[in-house]
């Protein structure tokens, strides 16, 4: 049975999983949340690279035919090493600064991402390829991921933190905002309430899954017709029951149509 792995430091990659379940519903999925070690954005580049490769090896050994590294920070620090190690499609995610540069009208773009992503060589190499007339206002979203992981999304603390992070972009007139972490799409409604309708939000979930579909087609990794529902395995290094509760809360996909298995795992 064709199986796709989706890996993130925590629940952020559920935004990618949700899109995959809607675009590619016939596949089985394994979602791996390394919640015991979240957030990755505050850890060293070496730690992120080593840990990300370790988890992707685990997913490969679990039978995954393709893996989405659904974490901007892990993609920035580890994607090259993972691809050199594993001979299966490895799809990464990166902040949508290129489409933002194409869409902005006033050439001022805000980028909300983790500290590690903003400092990474991969991000800055991509930034260097973009038009010089486009101003990018980079803002580390410190504190956002832990609140999302704790389920504290629509709270006064989250609203205050977001207002503080978004203020520099608003003050400098950004008309486009890149959500540079897979956790951040879950904050769209709150962000929209703060910035209004004048700012375009860039979320790359759809583009990532379309790239996954292209890779699956090229490798002829086809989900066969089957009589039984697809399986979604939810794995967490912290608490799989908590991960399942968050999935039910955050996903738009109808989980009742899936056979769900949960497991708390250790990969040390």
CORGITA-V239730 format. One record per pair of residues at least 4 apart in sequence whose C-alpha atoms are under 6 Angstrom apart, sorted by the first residue. I is the first residue (numbers start at 0). J is the second residue. If there is no record, write none. Layout:
I,J ; I,J
//
This chain:
1,26 ; 1,222 ; 2,26 ; 2,27 ; 2,28 ; 2,63 ; 2,64 ; 3,28 ; 3,63 ; 3,64 ; 3,65 ; 3,66 ; 4,28 ; 4,29 ; 4,30 ; 4,63 ; 4,66 ; 5,30 ; 5,66 ; 5,67 ; 6,30 ; 6,31 ; 6,68 ; 6,69 ; 7,12 ; 7,32 ; 7,69 ; 7,70 ; 8,32 ; 8,33 ; 8,34 ; 8,37 ; 9,32 ; 9,33 ; 9,34 ; 9,37 ; 11,181 ; 11,182 ; 12,69 ; 12,181 ; 13,17 ; 15,204 ; 17,250 ; 19,23 ; 19,208 ; 20,24 ; 25,222 ; 26,222 ; 27,229 ; 27,230 ; 28,231 ; 29,231 ; 29,232 ; 30,233 ; 30,234 ; 31,234 ; 31,235 ; 32,235 ; 33,235 ; 33,236 ; 34,236 ; 34,237 ; 35,236 ; 35,237 ; 40,113 ; 40,114 ; 40,115 ; 44,76 ; 46,50 ; 47,51 ; 48,76 ; 48,77 ; 52,81 ; 58,63 ; 59,63 ; 65,87 ; 65,88 ; 66,89 ; 67,89 ; 67,90 ; 67,91 ; 68,91 ; 69,92 ; 71,92 ; 71,93 ; 71,180 ; 72,116 ; 73,77 ; 74,78 ; 74,91 ; 75,121 ; 94,179 ; 95,177 ; 99,103 ; 103,175 ; 106,133 ; 107,133 ; 107,134 ; 107,173 ; 108,135 ; 108,173 ; 108,175 ; 108,176 ; 109,135 ; 109,136 ; 109,168 ; 109,173 ; 109,176 ; 110,136 ; 110,137 ; 110,138 ; 110,176 ; 110,177 ; 111,138 ; 111,139 ; 111,140 ; 111,178 ; 111,179 ; 112,139 ; 112,140 ; 112,179 ; 112,180 ; 113,139 ; 113,140 ; 114,139 ; 115,119 ; 120,124 ; 146,151 ; 147,151 ; 147,152 ; 161,165 ; 162,166 ; 166,170 ; 168,173 ; 169,173 ; 174,198 ; 175,198 ; 175,199 ; 176,200 ; 177,201 ; 178,183 ; 178,201 ; 178,202 ; 187,191 ; 191,195 ; 215,219 ; 215,220 ; 228,257 ; 229,257 ; 230,257 ; 230,258 ; 230,259 ; 231,259 ; 232,259 ; 232,260 ; 232,261 ; 233,261 ; 234,239 ; 234,261 ; 234,262 ; 234,263 ; 235,239 ; 235,263 ; 235,264 ; 236,263 ; 236,264 ; 236,265 ; 238,263 ; 239,261 ; 239,262 ; 239,263 ; 245,249 ; 246,250
//
